[in-house]
């Protein structure tokens, strides 16, 4: 299981665009890894559409959003197009990446969010215990702002 301040486990997964996405290729960037159980499910759709609607706020904090589920590329492409998601979706078909991050459950992928900083270190980690709950964009943005020391509340 990945803990705060751990080096993020390296991975390479296929994206909905057909490219290979390697985490190490994004060194120097901040990446929000969003593990979610499935495309076109009610909670996942609400979660990813909320992140879509807040994408400018994530970008303002220098964070790129990446969705990961066990769905195949065709499912990801349809899901992304249907909901106009402005971020990449990755297929973890065998749940190996989910397992490395500690979010593989008995029934599939658990909902989880990890912020990986520019050096590849995990600076925020949350794994949901119940699939019906999700981290709201506002919660994530506040946590990321607090990490930057720019939280003024």
C-alpha positions as CSV (number, residue, x, y, z in Angstrom):
1,X,0.0,0.0,0.0
2,X,1.3,3.5,-0.9
3,X,1.6,5.9,2.0
4,X,2.2,9.6,2.1
5,X,5.7,10.7,1.2
6,X,6.4,7.3,-0.5
7,X,7.8,7.2,-4.0
8,X,4.9,6.6,-6.3
9,X,5.0,3.2,-7.9
10,X,6.0,3.4,-11.6
11,X,3.5,2.1,-14.1
12,X,2.8,2.0,-17.8
13,X,-0.8,1.7,-19.0
14,X,-2.6,2.2,-22.3
15,X,-4.7,5.4,-22.6
16,X,-8.0,5.9,-24.2
17,X,-6.1,7.6,-27.0
18,X,-4.1,4.4,-27.6
19,X,-0.9,5.8,-26.3
20,X,1.3,4.3,-23.6
21,X,1.2,6.4,-20.4
22,X,4.2,6.0,-18.1
23,X,4.1,7.8,-14.8
24,X,7.9,8.5,-15.0
25,X,7.4,10.4,-18.3
26,X,5.6,13.0,-16.2
27,X,8.4,13.7,-13.8
28,X,8.4,17.5,-13.2
29,X,4.6,17.6,-13.3
30,X,2.0,17.1,-10.6
31,X,-0.4,14.3,-11.4
32,X,-3.7,13.5,-9.7
33,X,-4.3,9.7,-10.1
34,X,-8.0,9.0,-9.8
35,X,-8.7,5.3,-9.4
36,X,-12.4,4.6,-10.0
37,X,-14.5,1.4,-10.2
38,X,-16.0,1.8,-13.7
39,X,-17.1,3.9,-16.6
40,X,-20.7,5.0,-16.8
41,X,-21.6,4.0,-13.3
42,X,-23.5,6.7,-11.3
43,X,-21.0,7.6,-8.7
44,X,-18.0,7.4,-11.0
45,X,-19.7,9.5,-13.6
46,X,-20.6,12.2,-11.0
47,X,-17.0,12.1,-9.7
48,X,-15.2,12.5,-13.0
49,X,-17.7,15.1,-14.3
50,X,-17.1,17.1,-11.2
51,X,-13.4,16.9,-11.8
52,X,-14.1,17.9,-15.4
53,X,-16.0,21.0,-14.3
54,X,-13.1,22.0,-12.0
55,X,-10.3,21.2,-14.4
56,X,-9.3,24.9,-14.6
57,X,-8.8,25.0,-10.9
58,X,-6.7,21.9,-11.0
59,X,-4.7,23.4,-13.8
60,X,-4.2,26.6,-11.9
61,X,-2.5,24.5,-9.2
62,X,-0.3,22.9,-11.8
63,X,-2.1,19.5,-11.5
64,X,-3.1,17.2,-14.4
65,X,-5.9,14.7,-13.7
66,X,-5.6,11.1,-14.9
67,X,-8.4,8.6,-14.5
68,X,-7.7,4.8,-14.0
69,X,-10.1,1.9,-14.1
70,X,-10.2,-1.7,-15.2
71,X,-12.4,-0.8,-18.2
72,X,-11.1,-1.4,-21.7
73,X,-10.0,1.3,-24.1
74,X,-13.2,1.2,-26.1
75,X,-15.3,1.8,-22.9
76,X,-13.0,4.6,-21.9
77,X,-13.3,6.3,-25.3
78,X,-17.1,6.2,-25.3
79,X,-17.2,7.4,-21.6
80,X,-14.8,10.2,-22.3
81,X,-16.6,11.4,-25.4
82,X,-20.0,11.1,-23.9
83,X,-19.1,13.3,-20.9
84,X,-16.5,15.5,-22.6
85,X,-13.8,14.6,-20.1
86,X,-10.7,16.8,-20.7
87,X,-8.2,14.3,-19.2
88,X,-6.7,10.9,-20.1
89,X,-8.3,7.7,-19.0
90,X,-6.1,4.6,-18.5
91,X,-6.9,0.9,-18.6
92,X,-5.7,-1.2,-15.7
93,X,-7.3,-4.4,-17.0
94,X,-5.6,-6.8,-14.6
95,X,-5.7,-4.4,-11.7
96,X,-1.9,-4.7,-11.2
97,X,-1.5,-0.9,-10.8
98,X,-4.4,-0.7,-8.4
99,X,-2.8,-3.5,-6.4
100,X,0.5,-1.6,-6.2
101,X,-1.3,1.5,-5.0
102,X,-3.4,-0.5,-2.4
103,X,-6.7,0.1,-4.1
104,X,-7.5,-3.4,-5.4
105,X,-10.5,-4.8,-3.6
106,X,-12.2,-8.2,-3.5
107,X,-14.8,-7.0,-6.0
108,X,-12.5,-4.9,-8.3
109,X,-11.0,-1.5,-8.0
110,X,-11.6,0.7,-5.0
111,X,-12.1,4.4,-5.5
112,X,-8.9,6.2,-4.6
113,X,-7.0,9.5,-5.2
114,X,-3.3,10.1,-5.1
115,X,-1.4,13.3,-5.8
116,X,2.1,12.7,-7.1
117,X,4.4,15.7,-7.0
118,X,7.0,16.8,-9.5
119,X,9.6,14.4,-8.0
120,X,7.3,11.4,-8.1
121,X,6.5,11.5,-4.3
122,X,2.9,10.9,-3.1
123,X,1.8,14.0,-1.3
124,X,-1.9,13.2,-0.9
125,X,-3.5,9.7,-0.7
126,X,-7.1,8.7,0.0
127,X,-8.7,5.3,-0.5
128,X,-12.5,5.1,0.0
129,X,-13.7,2.4,2.3
130,X,-17.2,2.5,0.8
131,X,-17.7,2.7,-3.0
132,X,-20.6,5.1,-2.7
133,X,-18.4,7.9,-1.4
134,X,-15.9,10.0,-3.4
135,X,-13.5,12.9,-2.9
136,X,-15.1,16.0,-4.1
137,X,-13.1,18.4,-6.3
138,X,-13.4,21.1,-3.7
139,X,-11.9,18.8,-1.0
140,X,-9.0,17.9,-3.3
141,X,-8.4,21.5,-4.4
142,X,-8.3,22.6,-0.7
143,X,-5.9,19.8,0.2
144,X,-3.6,20.6,-2.7
145,X,-3.7,24.4,-1.9
146,X,-2.8,23.5,1.7
147,X,0.2,21.5,0.5
148,X,1.4,24.6,-1.4
149,X,1.0,26.8,1.7
150,X,-1.4,28.9,-0.3
151,X,-4.6,28.0,1.7
152,X,-5.7,31.2,3.1
153,X,-8.7,30.0,5.2
